[in-house]
Amino acid sequence: MKKRRDIGFEVESTLNSLDGAQRAEPGDFFFTRLQARMRQSGAVDTWERFIAIITRPSVAITGLVLILAINAGLAVTQLKPGQDRVEQALLQQAFADEYQLGITTFYEYEKIEP
């Protein structure tokens, strides 16, 4: 019988502790944040996922460094004069000299007096 009285006492003390309890109120702008989260958790388009991945700083910086490295490599290889380029430049110059493709002007830079 002692256990029943102890259990009854525990039940009464638990119920008495709830006497001062009030209804929980949501925080400010709870409904607005809930709606935004529900909209955000909807089906995501493939392009939205792609853009979300690309706009991460680590991916963007890595991509930018990769593009700059490729650009620098191509610039170095293009600016280095090779034997073929020198030979082609000489052939073009010989062709221009043979057919007199120099720029001619009809303007007189020095005025010759009669």
Biopython code that builds the backbone (N, CA, C, O; Angstrom):
import numpy as np
from Bio.PDB.StructureBuilder import StructureBuilder

atoms = [
    (1, "MET", "N", (0.807, -1.184, 0.000)),
    (1, "MET", "CA", (0.000, 0.000, 0.000)),
    (1, "MET", "C", (0.859, 1.261, 0.000)),
    (1, "MET", "O", (0.457, 2.316, -0.489)),
    (2, "LYS", "N", (2.041, 1.114, 0.559)),
    (2, "LYS", "CA", (2.939, 2.254, 0.631)),
    (2, "LYS", "C", (3.336, 2.715, -0.768)),
    (2, "LYS", "O", (3.462, 3.916, -1.008)),
    (3, "LYS", "N", (3.530, 1.798, -1.671)),
    (3, "LYS", "CA", (3.924, 2.152, -3.034)),
    (3, "LYS", "C", (2.805, 2.912, -3.730)),
    (3, "LYS", "O", (3.066, 3.861, -4.469)),
    (4, "ARG", "N", (1.575, 2.509, -3.503)),
    (4, "ARG", "CA", (0.453, 3.196, -4.136)),
    (4, "ARG", "C", (0.361, 4.634, -3.639)),
    (4, "ARG", "O", (0.078, 5.543, -4.420)),
    (5, "ARG", "N", (0.598, 4.847, -2.350)),
    (5, "ARG", "CA", (0.530, 6.187, -1.805)),
    (5, "ARG", "C", (1.675, 7.034, -2.357)),
    (5, "ARG", "O", (1.488, 8.214, -2.652)),
    (6, "ASP", "N", (2.855, 6.438, -2.496)),
    (6, "ASP", "CA", (3.990, 7.163, -3.068)),
    (6, "ASP", "C", (3.724, 7.516, -4.529)),
    (6, "ASP", "O", (4.069, 8.606, -4.985)),
    (7, "ILE", "N", (3.116, 6.599, -5.246)),
    (7, "ILE", "CA", (2.792, 6.876, -6.652)),
    (7, "ILE", "C", (1.740, 7.970, -6.729)),
    (7, "ILE", "O", (1.838, 8.868, -7.565)),
    (8, "GLY", "N", (0.742, 7.902, -5.870)),
    (8, "GLY", "CA", (-0.288, 8.942, -5.831)),
    (8, "GLY", "C", (0.305, 10.292, -5.487)),
    (8, "GLY", "O", (-0.086, 11.311, -6.057)),
    (9, "PHE", "N", (1.249, 10.306, -4.553)),
    (9, "PHE", "CA", (1.911, 11.551, -4.180)),
    (9, "PHE", "C", (2.710, 12.116, -5.348)),
    (9, "PHE", "O", (2.693, 13.323, -5.590)),
    (10, "GLU", "N", (3.392, 11.268, -6.054)),
    (10, "GLU", "CA", (4.171, 11.697, -7.220)),
    (10, "GLU", "C", (3.259, 12.263, -8.303)),
    (10, "GLU", "O", (3.582, 13.278, -8.921)),
    (11, "VAL", "N", (2.126, 11.613, -8.532)),
    (11, "VAL", "CA", (1.175, 12.099, -9.539)),
    (11, "VAL", "C", (0.648, 13.458, -9.133)),
    (11, "VAL", "O", (0.582, 14.364, -9.963)),
    (12, "GLU", "N", (0.271, 13.622, -7.874)),
    (12, "GLU", "CA", (-0.242, 14.907, -7.392)),
    (12, "GLU", "C", (0.814, 16.000, -7.490)),
    (12, "GLU", "O", (0.505, 17.118, -7.902)),
    (13, "SER", "N", (2.041, 15.698, -7.121)),
    (13, "SER", "CA", (3.102, 16.716, -7.199)),
    (13, "SER", "C", (3.398, 17.098, -8.652)),
    (13, "SER", "O", (3.695, 18.256, -8.941)),
    (14, "THR", "N", (3.316, 16.126, -9.563)),
    (14, "THR", "CA", (3.527, 16.420, -10.984)),
    (14, "THR", "C", (2.414, 17.304, -11.513)),
    (14, "THR", "O", (2.679, 18.270, -12.229)),
    (15, "LEU", "N", (1.172, 16.988, -11.173)),
    (15, "LEU", "CA", (0.042, 17.802, -11.631)),
    (15, "LEU", "C", (0.081, 19.196, -11.012)),
    (15, "LEU", "O", (-0.277, 20.169, -11.676)),
    (16, "ASN", "N", (0.503, 19.311, -9.767)),
    (16, "ASN", "CA", (0.604, 20.622, -9.122)),
    (16, "ASN", "C", (1.708, 21.468, -9.754)),
    (16, "ASN", "O", (1.607, 22.694, -9.771)),
    (17, "SER", "N", (2.754, 20.837, -10.270)),
    (17, "SER", "CA", (3.828, 21.605, -10.899)),
    (17, "SER", "C", (3.373, 22.226, -12.214)),
    (17, "SER", "O", (3.971, 23.196, -12.680)),
    (18, "LEU", "N", (2.327, 21.683, -12.810)),
    (18, "LEU", "CA", (1.813, 22.219, -14.073)),
    (18, "LEU", "C", (0.815, 23.348, -13.874)),
    (18, "LEU", "O", (0.333, 23.907, -14.858)),
    (19, "ASP", "N", (0.489, 23.704, -12.639)),
    (19, "ASP", "CA", (-0.513, 24.743, -12.380)),
    (19, "ASP", "C", (-0.101, 26.096, -12.951)),
    (19, "ASP", "O", (-0.952, 26.812, -13.477)),
    (20, "GLY", "N", (1.147, 26.462, -12.867)),
    (20, "GLY", "CA", (1.588, 27.769, -13.346)),
    (20, "GLY", "C", (1.984, 27.778, -14.817)),
    (20, "GLY", "O", (2.459, 28.795, -15.322)),
    (21, "ALA", "N", (1.796, 26.664, -15.505)),
    (21, "ALA", "CA", (2.220, 26.583, -16.914)),
    (21, "ALA", "C", (1.275, 27.378, -17.802)),
    (21, "ALA", "O", (0.063, 27.392, -17.590)),
    (22, "GLN", "N", (1.849, 28.037, -18.794)),
    (22, "GLN", "CA", (1.059, 28.807, -19.755)),
    (22, "GLN", "C", (1.259, 28.217, -21.141)),
    (22, "GLN", "O", (2.175, 27.432, -21.386)),
    (23, "ARG", "N", (0.385, 28.618, -22.020)),
    (23, "ARG", "CA", (0.467, 28.135, -23.391)),
    (23, "ARG", "C", (1.715, 28.716, -24.061)),
    (23, "ARG", "O", (2.025, 29.895, -23.889)),
    (24, "ALA", "N", (2.418, 27.896, -24.812)),
    (24, "ALA", "CA", (3.632, 28.347, -25.505)),
    (24, "ALA", "C", (3.238, 29.237, -26.677)),
    (24, "ALA", "O", (2.333, 28.908, -27.444)),
    (25, "GLU", "N", (3.917, 30.352, -26.804)),
    (25, "GLU", "CA", (3.664, 31.301, -27.890)),
    (25, "GLU", "C", (4.818, 31.230, -28.882)),
    (25, "GLU", "O", (5.975, 31.159, -28.466)),
    (26, "PRO", "N", (4.533, 31.248, -30.189)),
    (26, "PRO", "CA", (5.630, 31.245, -31.174)),
    (26, "PRO", "C", (6.349, 32.591, -31.160)),
    (26, "PRO", "O", (5.784, 33.609, -30.761)),
    (27, "GLY", "N", (7.599, 32.575, -31.603)),
    (27, "GLY", "CA", (8.383, 33.796, -31.642)),
    (27, "GLY", "C", (7.900, 34.737, -32.742)),
    (27, "GLY", "O", (7.011, 34.405, -33.526)),
    (28, "ASP", "N", (8.504, 35.903, -32.777)),
    (28, "ASP", "CA", (8.147, 36.890, -33.799)),
    (28, "ASP", "C", (8.456, 36.356, -35.188)),
    (28, "ASP", "O", (9.478, 35.701, -35.394)),
    (29, "PHE", "N", (7.592, 36.631, -36.117)),
    (29, "PHE", "CA", (7.742, 36.263, -37.531)),
    (29, "PHE", "C", (7.898, 34.759, -37.736)),
    (29, "PHE", "O", (8.517, 34.324, -38.707)),
    (30, "PHE", "N", (7.338, 33.965, -36.824)),
    (30, "PHE", "CA", (7.434, 32.508, -36.940)),
    (30, "PHE", "C", (6.746, 32.011, -38.203)),
    (30, "PHE", "O", (7.294, 31.183, -38.931)),
    (31, "PHE", "N", (5.555, 32.514, -38.459)),
    (31, "PHE", "CA", (4.786, 32.045, -39.611)),
    (31, "PHE", "C", (5.495, 32.391, -40.920)),
    (31, "PHE", "O", (5.508, 31.583, -41.848)),
    (32, "THR", "N", (6.078, 33.574, -41.001)),
    (32, "THR", "CA", (6.797, 33.987, -42.214)),
    (32, "THR", "C", (8.011, 33.092, -42.454)),
    (32, "THR", "O", (8.261, 32.669, -43.583)),
    (33, "ARG", "N", (8.758, 32.809, -41.403)),
    (33, "ARG", "CA", (9.925, 31.935, -41.550)),
    (33, "ARG", "C", (9.519, 30.514, -41.907)),
    (33, "ARG", "O", (10.200, 29.836, -42.676)),
    (34, "LEU", "N", (8.384, 30.063, -41.333)),
    (34, "LEU", "CA", (7.893, 28.724, -41.640)),
    (34, "LEU", "C", (7.503, 28.618, -43.108)),
    (34, "LEU", "O", (7.823, 27.631, -43.770)),
    (35, "GLN", "N", (6.808, 29.638, -43.620)),
    (35, "GLN", "CA", (6.430, 29.625, -45.041)),
    (35, "GLN", "C", (7.661, 29.645, -45.935)),
    (35, "GLN", "O", (7.707, 28.927, -46.933)),
    (36, "ALA", "N", (8.649, 30.447, -45.597)),
    (36, "ALA", "CA", (9.870, 30.520, -46.413)),
    (36, "ALA", "C", (10.587, 29.178, -46.418)),
    (36, "ALA", "O", (11.082, 28.745, -47.459)),
    (37, "ARG", "N", (10.647, 28.524, -45.282)),
    (37, "ARG", "CA", (11.316, 27.225, -45.220)),
    (37, "ARG", "C", (10.546, 26.173, -46.002)),
    (37, "ARG", "O", (11.148, 25.309, -46.640)),
    (38, "MET", "N", (9.222, 26.240, -45.959)),
    (38, "MET", "CA", (8.415, 25.274, -46.714)),
    (38, "MET", "C", (8.589, 25.482, -48.217)),
    (38, "MET", "O", (8.655, 24.514, -48.975)),
    (39, "ARG", "N", (8.664, 26.737, -48.645)),
    (39, "ARG", "CA", (8.900, 27.017, -50.067)),
    (39, "ARG", "C", (10.291, 26.556, -50.485)),
    (39, "ARG", "O", (10.480, 26.045, -51.590)),
    (40, "GLN", "N", (11.246, 26.736, -49.608)),
    (40, "GLN", "CA", (12.625, 26.375, -49.920)),
    (40, "GLN", "C", (12.802, 24.866, -49.984)),
    (40, "GLN", "O", (13.612, 24.376, -50.771)),
    (41, "SER", "N", (12.071, 24.129, -49.185)),
    (41, "SER", "CA", (12.239, 22.681, -49.165)),
    (41, "SER", "C", (11.491, 21.994, -50.295)),
    (41, "SER", "O", (11.496, 20.766, -50.372)),
    (42, "GLY", "N", (10.847, 22.753, -51.173)),
    (42, "GLY", "CA", (10.130, 22.175, -52.305)),
    (42, "GLY", "C", (11.089, 21.586, -53.319)),
    (42, "GLY", "O", (12.304, 21.600, -53.124)),
    (43, "ALA", "N", (10.539, 21.074, -54.394)),
    (43, "ALA", "CA", (11.356, 20.464, -55.448)),
    (43, "ALA", "C", (12.294, 21.511, -56.035)),
    (43, "ALA", "O", (11.872, 22.600, -56.425)),
    (44, "VAL", "N", (13.544, 21.168, -56.089)),
    (44, "VAL", "CA", (14.562, 22.089, -56.591)),
    (44, "VAL", "C", (14.857, 21.734, -58.044)),
    (44, "VAL", "O", (15.041, 20.567, -58.388)),
    (45, "ASP", "N", (14.899, 22.750, -58.879)),
    (45, "ASP", "CA", (15.181, 22.581, -60.298)),
    (45, "ASP", "C", (16.654, 22.206, -60.490)),
    (45, "ASP", "O", (17.494, 22.507, -59.642)),
    (46, "THR", "N", (16.953, 21.555, -61.595)),
    (46, "THR", "CA", (18.333, 21.155, -61.880)),
    (46, "THR", "C", (19.237, 22.374, -62.003)),
    (46, "THR", "O", (20.367, 22.364, -61.514)),
    (47, "TRP", "N", (18.745, 23.420, -62.654)),
    (47, "TRP", "CA", (19.554, 24.628, -62.807)),
    (47, "TRP", "C", (19.811, 25.285, -61.458)),
    (47, "TRP", "O", (20.902, 25.803, -61.219)),
    (48, "GLU", "N", (18.819, 25.268, -60.575)),
    (48, "GLU", "CA", (19.010, 25.860, -59.259)),
    (48, "GLU", "C", (20.082, 25.110, -58.481)),
    (48, "GLU", "O", (20.896, 25.726, -57.794)),
    (49, "ARG", "N", (20.088, 23.788, -58.584)),
    (49, "ARG", "CA", (21.126, 23.005, -57.919)),
    (49, "ARG", "C", (22.495, 23.303, -58.521)),
    (49, "ARG", "O", (23.483, 23.430, -57.797)),
    (50, "PHE", "N", (22.552, 23.414, -59.847)),
    (50, "PHE", "CA", (23.817, 23.717, -60.527)),
    (50, "PHE", "C", (24.347, 25.083, -60.094)),
    (50, "PHE", "O", (25.531, 25.233, -59.795)),
    (51, "ILE", "N", (23.465, 26.066, -60.065)),
    (51, "ILE", "CA", (23.871, 27.417, -59.661)),
    (51, "ILE", "C", (24.288, 27.430, -58.196)),
    (51, "ILE", "O", (25.238, 28.122, -57.828)),
    (52, "ALA", "N", (23.589, 26.673, -57.359)),
    (52, "ALA", "CA", (23.953, 26.612, -55.940)),
    (52, "ALA", "C", (25.347, 26.028, -55.757)),
    (52, "ALA", "O", (26.087, 26.458, -54.872)),
    (53, "ILE", "N", (25.711, 25.060, -56.580)),
    (53, "ILE", "CA", (27.044, 24.462, -56.473)),
    (53, "ILE", "C", (28.103, 25.413, -57.023)),
    (53, "ILE", "O", (29.163, 25.577, -56.418)),
    (54, "ILE", "N", (27.824, 26.038, -58.164)),
    (54, "ILE", "CA", (28.798, 26.922, -58.807)),
    (54, "ILE", "C", (29.081, 28.163, -57.962)),
    (54, "ILE", "O", (30.213, 28.648, -57.942)),
    (55, "THR", "N", (28.077, 28.680, -57.270)),
    (55, "THR", "CA", (28.264, 29.928, -56.528)),
    (55, "THR", "C", (28.913, 29.733, -55.170)),
    (55, "THR", "O", (29.099, 30.701, -54.433)),
    (56, "ARG", "N", (29.256, 28.520, -54.829)),
    (56, "ARG", "CA", (30.010, 28.318, -53.590)),
    (56, "ARG", "C", (31.390, 28.939, -53.768)),
    (56, "ARG", "O", (32.005, 28.787, -54.824)),
    (57, "PRO", "N", (31.883, 29.635, -52.748)),
    (57, "PRO", "CA", (33.176, 30.314, -52.894)),
    (57, "PRO", "C", (34.323, 29.379, -53.261)),
    (57, "PRO", "O", (35.182, 29.749, -54.061)),
    (58, "SER", "N", (34.354, 28.193, -52.700)),
    (58, "SER", "CA", (35.467, 27.287, -53.000)),
    (58, "SER", "C", (35.454, 26.866, -54.464)),
    (58, "SER", "O", (36.508, 26.790, -55.095)),
    (59, "VAL", "N", (34.283, 26.595, -55.006)),
    (59, "VAL", "CA", (34.180, 26.189, -56.411)),
    (59, "VAL", "C", (34.478, 27.376, -57.319)),
    (59, "VAL", "O", (35.173, 27.232, -58.326)),
    (60, "ALA", "N", (33.953, 28.554, -56.966)),
    (60, "ALA", "CA", (34.171, 29.734, -57.797)),
    (60, "ALA", "C", (35.648, 30.122, -57.842)),
    (60, "ALA", "O", (36.170, 30.437, -58.911)),
    (61, "ILE", "N", (36.317, 30.102, -56.706)),
    (61, "ILE", "CA", (37.735, 30.475, -56.672)),
    (61, "ILE", "C", (38.577, 29.446, -57.411)),
    (61, "ILE", "O", (39.500, 29.808, -58.140)),
    (62, "THR", "N", (38.269, 28.166, -57.229)),
    (62, "THR", "CA", (39.006, 27.119, -57.937)),
    (62, "THR", "C", (38.831, 27.259, -59.441)),
    (62, "THR", "O", (39.798, 27.134, -60.193)),
    (63, "GLY", "N", (37.615, 27.515, -59.882)),
    (63, "GLY", "CA", (37.361, 27.696, -61.312)),
    (63, "GLY", "C", (38.094, 28.902, -61.867)),
    (63, "GLY", "O", (38.656, 28.844, -62.961)),
    (64, "LEU", "N", (38.090, 29.992, -61.117)),
    (64, "LEU", "CA", (38.780, 31.201, -61.563)),
    (64, "LEU", "C", (40.283, 30.974, -61.667)),
    (64, "LEU", "O", (40.908, 31.408, -62.635)),
    (65, "VAL", "N", (40.867, 30.302, -60.688)),
    (65, "VAL", "CA", (42.307, 30.005, -60.730)),
    (65, "VAL", "C", (42.624, 29.087, -61.904)),
    (65, "VAL", "O", (43.640, 29.268, -62.576)),
    (66, "LEU", "N", (41.770, 28.110, -62.155)),
    (66, "LEU", "CA", (41.980, 27.197, -63.277)),
    (66, "LEU", "C", (41.932, 27.944, -64.612)),
    (66, "LEU", "O", (42.775, 27.715, -65.479)),
    (67, "ILE", "N", (40.965, 28.823, -64.779)),
    (67, "ILE", "CA", (40.854, 29.602, -66.020)),
    (67, "ILE", "C", (42.075, 30.501, -66.199)),
    (67, "ILE", "O", (42.612, 30.604, -67.302)),
    (68, "LEU", "N", (42.516, 31.153, -65.122)),
    (68, "LEU", "CA", (43.696, 32.022, -65.222)),
    (68, "LEU", "C", (44.959, 31.222, -65.532)),
    (68, "LEU", "O", (45.818, 31.694, -66.276)),
    (69, "ALA", "N", (45.081, 30.029, -64.976)),
    (69, "ALA", "CA", (46.256, 29.191, -65.259)),
    (69, "ALA", "C", (46.267, 28.745, -66.715)),
    (69, "ALA", "O", (47.317, 28.763, -67.358)),
    (70, "ILE", "N", (45.124, 28.348, -67.237)),
    (70, "ILE", "CA", (45.046, 27.956, -68.653)),
    (70, "ILE", "C", (45.360, 29.146, -69.543)),
    (70, "ILE", "O", (46.069, 29.009, -70.540)),
    (71, "ASN", "N", (44.836, 30.313, -69.188)),
    (71, "ASN", "CA", (45.088, 31.524, -69.968)),
    (71, "ASN", "C", (46.578, 31.869, -69.970)),
    (71, "ASN", "O", (47.131, 32.216, -71.013)),
    (72, "ALA", "N", (47.222, 31.777, -68.819)),
    (72, "ALA", "CA", (48.655, 32.077, -68.745)),
    (72, "ALA", "C", (49.462, 31.067, -69.549)),
    (72, "ALA", "O", (50.416, 31.441, -70.232)),
    (73, "GLY", "N", (49.094, 29.800, -69.478)),
    (73, "GLY", "CA", (49.801, 28.775, -70.251)),
    (73, "GLY", "C", (49.680, 29.001, -71.741)),
    (73, "GLY", "O", (50.659, 28.872, -72.476)),
    (74, "LEU", "N", (48.482, 29.339, -72.191)),
    (74, "LEU", "CA", (48.295, 29.611, -73.618)),
    (74, "LEU", "C", (49.040, 30.865, -74.056)),
    (74, "LEU", "O", (49.590, 30.907, -75.157)),
    (75, "ALA", "N", (49.063, 31.884, -73.204)),
    (75, "ALA", "CA", (49.779, 33.113, -73.549)),
    (75, "ALA", "C", (51.273, 32.849, -73.687)),
    (75, "ALA", "O", (51.914, 33.381, -74.594)),
    (76, "VAL", "N", (51.826, 32.042, -72.808)),
    (76, "VAL", "CA", (53.261, 31.736, -72.877)),
    (76, "VAL", "C", (53.579, 30.957, -74.145)),
    (76, "VAL", "O", (54.577, 31.241, -74.807)),
    (77, "THR", "N", (52.751, 29.986, -74.494)),
    (77, "THR", "CA", (53.032, 29.198, -75.699)),
    (77, "THR", "C", (52.809, 30.007, -76.970)),
    (77, "THR", "O", (53.490, 29.774, -77.969)),
    (78, "GLN", "N", (51.885, 30.939, -76.958)),
    (78, "GLN", "CA", (51.630, 31.746, -78.148)),
    (78, "GLN", "C", (52.704, 32.812, -78.347)),
    (78, "GLN", "O", (53.037, 33.149, -79.483)),
    (79, "LEU", "N", (53.238, 33.336, -77.272)),
    (79, "LEU", "CA", (54.233, 34.402, -77.389)),
    (79, "LEU", "C", (55.636, 33.884, -77.670)),
    (79, "LEU", "O", (56.494, 34.654, -78.099)),
    (80, "LYS", "N", (55.889, 32.616, -77.444)),
    (80, "LYS", "CA", (57.211, 32.053, -77.689)),
    (80, "LYS", "C", (57.395, 31.880, -79.201)),
    (80, "LYS", "O", (56.642, 31.138, -79.832)),
    (81, "PRO", "N", (58.388, 32.557, -79.787)),
    (81, "PRO", "CA", (58.566, 32.428, -81.238)),
    (81, "PRO", "C", (59.157, 31.061, -81.587)),
    (81, "PRO", "O", (60.232, 30.693, -81.114)),
    (82, "GLY", "N", (58.448, 30.338, -82.404)),
    (82, "GLY", "CA", (58.944, 29.041, -82.857)),
    (82, "GLY", "C", (59.575, 29.179, -84.229)),
    (82, "GLY", "O", (59.455, 30.222, -84.871)),
    (83, "GLN", "N", (60.242, 28.135, -84.678)),
    (83, "GLN", "CA", (60.902, 28.157, -85.984)),
    (83, "GLN", "C", (59.876, 28.327, -87.098)),
    (83, "GLN", "O", (60.142, 29.024, -88.077)),
    (84, "ASP", "N", (58.722, 27.711, -86.965)),
    (84, "ASP", "CA", (57.682, 27.830, -87.992)),
    (84, "ASP", "C", (57.190, 29.264, -88.112)),
    (84, "ASP", "O", (56.947, 29.756, -89.215)),
    (85, "ARG", "N", (57.045, 29.926, -86.985)),
    (85, "ARG", "CA", (56.540, 31.301, -87.018)),
    (85, "ARG", "C", (57.561, 32.256, -87.638)),
    (85, "ARG", "O", (57.200, 33.156, -88.396)),
    (86, "VAL", "N", (58.806, 32.056, -87.315)),
    (86, "VAL", "CA", (59.850, 32.914, -87.894)),
    (86, "VAL", "C", (59.906, 32.706, -89.399)),
    (86, "VAL", "O", (60.019, 33.667, -90.160)),
    (87, "GLU", "N", (59.827, 31.455, -89.824)),
    (87, "GLU", "CA", (59.870, 31.141, -91.253)),
    (87, "GLU", "C", (58.659, 31.729, -91.975)),
    (87, "GLU", "O", (58.790, 32.260, -93.077)),
    (88, "GLN", "N", (57.496, 31.635, -91.364)),
    (88, "GLN", "CA", (56.289, 32.177, -91.989)),
    (88, "GLN", "C", (56.363, 33.701, -92.066)),
    (88, "GLN", "O", (55.921, 34.281, -93.057)),
    (89, "ALA", "N", (56.907, 34.357, -91.054)),
    (89, "ALA", "CA", (57.048, 35.806, -91.084)),
    (89, "ALA", "C", (58.007, 36.232, -92.193)),
    (89, "ALA", "O", (57.772, 37.237, -92.863)),
    (90, "LEU", "N", (59.082, 35.475, -92.390)),
    (90, "LEU", "CA", (60.018, 35.793, -93.468)),
    (90, "LEU", "C", (59.366, 35.614, -94.836)),
    (90, "LEU", "O", (59.589, 36.424, -95.735)),
    (91, "LEU", "N", (58.566, 34.567, -95.003)),
    (91, "LEU", "CA", (57.865, 34.354, -96.275)),
    (91, "LEU", "C", (56.861, 35.467, -96.551)),
    (91, "LEU", "O", (56.730, 35.912, -97.691)),
    (92, "GLN", "N", (56.158, 35.914, -95.532)),
    (92, "GLN", "CA", (55.205, 37.006, -95.719)),
    (92, "GLN", "C", (55.925, 38.294, -96.092)),
    (92, "GLN", "O", (55.458, 39.049, -96.945)),
    (93, "GLN", "N", (57.048, 38.539, -95.459)),
    (93, "GLN", "CA", (57.807, 39.746, -95.783)),
    (93, "GLN", "C", (58.353, 39.682, -97.205)),
    (93, "GLN", "O", (58.334, 40.686, -97.917)),
    (94, "ALA", "N", (58.839, 38.520, -97.627)),
    (94, "ALA", "CA", (59.340, 38.365, -98.993)),
    (94, "ALA", "C", (58.214, 38.560, -99.997)),
    (94, "ALA", "O", (58.419, 39.181, -101.040)),
    (95, "PHE", "N", (57.032, 38.041, -99.701)),
    (95, "PHE", "CA", (55.878, 38.209, -100.582)),
    (95, "PHE", "C", (55.495, 39.682, -100.690)),
    (95, "PHE", "O", (55.209, 40.171, -101.783)),
    (96, "ALA", "N", (55.489, 40.394, -99.557)),
    (96, "ALA", "CA", (55.136, 41.809, -99.564)),
    (96, "ALA", "C", (56.173, 42.624, -100.326)),
    (96, "ALA", "O", (55.821, 43.567, -101.033)),
    (97, "ASP", "N", (57.433, 42.273, -100.191)),
    (97, "ASP", "CA", (58.481, 42.994, -100.916)),
    (97, "ASP", "C", (58.395, 42.730, -102.416)),
    (97, "ASP", "O", (58.593, 43.643, -103.218)),
    (98, "GLU", "N", (58.103, 41.503, -102.796)),
    (98, "GLU", "CA", (58.061, 41.153, -104.212)),
    (98, "GLU", "C", (56.904, 41.837, -104.932)),
    (98, "GLU", "O", (57.072, 42.317, -106.053)),
    (99, "TYR", "N", (55.768, 41.886, -104.320)),
    (99, "TYR", "CA", (54.604, 42.494, -104.969)),
    (99, "TYR", "C", (54.389, 43.934, -104.541)),
    (99, "TYR", "O", (53.344, 44.515, -104.834)),
    (100, "GLN", "N", (55.328, 44.500, -103.874)),
    (100, "GLN", "CA", (55.310, 45.891, -103.440)),
    (100, "GLN", "C", (53.995, 46.216, -102.724)),
    (100, "GLN", "O", (53.241, 47.096, -103.139)),
    (101, "LEU", "N", (53.747, 45.494, -101.657)),
    (101, "LEU", "CA", (52.526, 45.675, -100.888)),
    (101, "LEU", "C", (52.702, 46.673, -99.748)),
    (101, "LEU", "O", (51.894, 46.716, -98.821)),
    (102, "GLY", "N", (53.734, 47.453, -99.822)),
    (102, "GLY", "CA", (53.950, 48.461, -98.792)),
    (102, "GLY", "C", (52.848, 49.506, -98.843)),
    (102, "GLY", "O", (52.176, 49.659, -99.863)),
    (103, "ILE", "N", (52.667, 50.204, -97.773)),
    (103, "ILE", "CA", (51.635, 51.237, -97.717)),
    (103, "ILE", "C", (52.150, 52.459, -98.459)),
    (103, "ILE", "O", (53.203, 53.009, -98.137)),
    (104, "THR", "N", (51.395, 52.862, -99.441)),
    (104, "THR", "CA", (51.758, 54.066, -100.185)),
    (104, "THR", "C", (50.804, 55.169, -99.791)),
    (104, "THR", "O", (49.623, 54.937, -99.535)),
    (105, "THR", "N", (51.339, 56.367, -99.749)),
    (105, "THR", "CA", (50.501, 57.505, -99.388)),
    (105, "THR", "C", (50.702, 58.606, -100.419)),
    (105, "THR", "O", (51.784, 58.775, -100.981)),
    (106, "PHE", "N", (49.650, 59.329, -100.641)),
    (106, "PHE", "CA", (49.706, 60.415, -101.609)),
    (106, "PHE", "C", (49.859, 61.759, -100.919)),
    (106, "PHE", "O", (49.851, 62.806, -101.568)),
    (107, "TYR", "N", (49.994, 61.726, -99.643)),
    (107, "TYR", "CA", (50.152, 62.972, -98.913)),
    (107, "TYR", "C", (51.615, 63.381, -98.929)),
    (107, "TYR", "O", (52.519, 62.548, -98.869)),
    (108, "GLU", "N", (51.814, 64.652, -99.010)),
    (108, "GLU", "CA", (53.173, 65.165, -98.960)),
    (108, "GLU", "C", (53.456, 65.606, -97.530)),
    (108, "GLU", "O", (52.806, 66.507, -96.999)),
    (109, "TYR", "N", (54.408, 64.973, -96.940)),
    (109, "TYR", "CA", (54.735, 65.342, -95.575)),
    (109, "TYR", "C", (55.614, 66.587, -95.546)),
    (109, "TYR", "O", (55.562, 67.382, -94.607)),
    (110, "GLU", "N", (56.408, 66.739, -96.577)),
    (110, "GLU", "CA", (57.238, 67.933, -96.675)),
    (110, "GLU", "C", (56.766, 68.721, -97.883)),
    (110, "GLU", "O", (56.716, 68.201, -98.998)),
    (111, "LYS", "N", (56.429, 69.941, -97.658)),
    (111, "LYS", "CA", (55.941, 70.755, -98.758)),
    (111, "LYS", "C", (57.142, 71.288, -99.538)),
    (111, "LYS", "O", (58.001, 71.995, -99.012)),
    (112, "ILE", "N", (57.158, 70.920, -100.794)),
    (112, "ILE", "CA", (58.249, 71.357, -101.658)),
    (112, "ILE", "C", (57.780, 72.618, -102.374)),
    (112, "ILE", "O", (56.750, 72.615, -103.049)),
    (113, "GLU", "N", (58.546, 73.694, -102.219)),
    (113, "GLU", "CA", (58.154, 74.950, -102.862)),
    (113, "GLU", "C", (58.686, 74.992, -104.289)),
    (113, "GLU", "O", (59.809, 74.557, -104.545)),
    (114, "PRO", "N", (57.892, 75.509, -105.216)),
    (114, "PRO", "CA", (58.339, 75.567, -106.619)),
    (114, "PRO", "C", (59.418, 76.583, -106.870)),
    (114, "PRO", "O", (59.877, 76.728, -108.003)),
]
sb = StructureBuilder()
sb.init_structure("model")
sb.init_model(0)
sb.init_chain("A")
sb.init_seg("    ")
for serial, (resi, resn, name, xyz) in enumerate(atoms, 1):
    if name == "N":
        sb.init_residue(resn, " ", resi, " ")
    sb.init_atom(name, np.array(xyz, "f"), 0.0, 1.0, " ", f" {name:<3s}", serial, name[0])
structure = sb.get_structure()
